Amino acid sequence: MVVESFIGACILALVHLFAGRLRFLEVIPRSRWLSIAGGVAVAYALVHLLPELQQHHEVLRTATSEHGFQWLGDHLLWLLVLAGLVVFYGLEKMAIRSKTKSGEPTSPAFWLHIISYAIYNALLGYLLVREDRGLQSLALYLVGIGLHFLVNDHGLRQHHRQRYHHAGRWVLSAAVLAGWAVGVTTELHEALTAATIAFLSGGILLNTFKEELPEERESRFWAFALGAFSYAGLLLVV
């Protein structure tokens, strides 16, 4: 699956490079396509990623027990999910509070935001290779994560504008391919893979909800619900 996963990594990288050309997304009320994409991302996290975490729970519990932290083993999985949510919530608040008179965050805030999302993208690129996938599973992953990237890209463009267009999108696209390359050449301990999936699940949930819930976005509930339940149904069927 190396060739197939590389094609998948390229597709995900292209989302960031070309999402800015989709001008119909830049509207208020929020584009129904973005709300559908948000619904798909949430369904992917709740219906696929979180149940998958149950398979890794024992791995994390064993790993913590071996190092004398038995008390942590039963809760570590969900603490990592919480950590992903809290970290990306903190990044969002930082970007908002660091805005200058021009309406854009400061340069240090921009790079901290972009580097954090680059690590996030690299982890998702790594999972393209390291998760046991067939073509069908790979296609579902690309749909779920690709639409999630579309939502993230839109949010980052709103915060950082031209700075994101000129530099940020290239860094995030390269990060996906870098993560894929690490996945091809290196195999991390299964406990680290499990921790990565847990952390990413929290990040996906937060990054989607922060785009959909603010009242000023005038998000479209029925489009969000359609995306969520349609994709959830697809995951259950296949």
C-alpha positions, 0 to 999 in steps of 0.5 A: 500500500506504499504507492496508494498511501503516497497518492493519498498523501499527495491528495491531502497536501493538495487540499491546502494548496488549492482550497483558497481557490474555492471562493464560494466558501468565503460567504456568510451565512457559512457555505453549506459545503463547509458545514457538510465537511464539518459534519463528515469530520465529526462523524469520522472522529466519533464513529471511526476513530474513537471506537478504534481507540478501544482496540488500543486501550490495552496497549496503553494500559500495558505500557503504563503498567510496565513503567510503574504507572498502573493508576494512569493506565485506565484513564490515559486514553481519554486524557490524551483525547482531552489533551488534543482538544485543549491544545487546539483550543488554546491555539485558537484563543492565542491566535485571536488574542494576538491580533494586531490592528491590521486584524492579523495575529503577530508573526510569532503567533502565526508560526506557533499556530502553523508549526502546531498544525504542521505536526498535526498534519504530519501525524495524520500523514503518518497514519496513512501508512501505519494504520492497517488499511485496504483501498476501501479504508484508505478512501474513507480516510481520505474523504474524512480527513480531506474534508477536515483539512478543508475546514481547517484551511478555511479557519486558518485563512480567516486568521492569517490571510495573506501570510497563510496563503504565501507561507502557511499552506505550503508548510502544512502541505509539506507536513503531510508528505513528511509524515507519510515519509516517516511512516514509510521509513520508521515504525513507532511503538504501537503505544505511541501510535495509539496515543497519536490517534487519541490526541488527533481525535480530540483535535479533530473534534475541537477544530471542527466544532470551533468552526461550526459553533460560533454564532457569527458564522451562521453555520447551516445545521441541516448541512452539518447534520446531513454530512455527519449522518451520511458519512456515519452511515457510510462507515457503518455500511462498509 
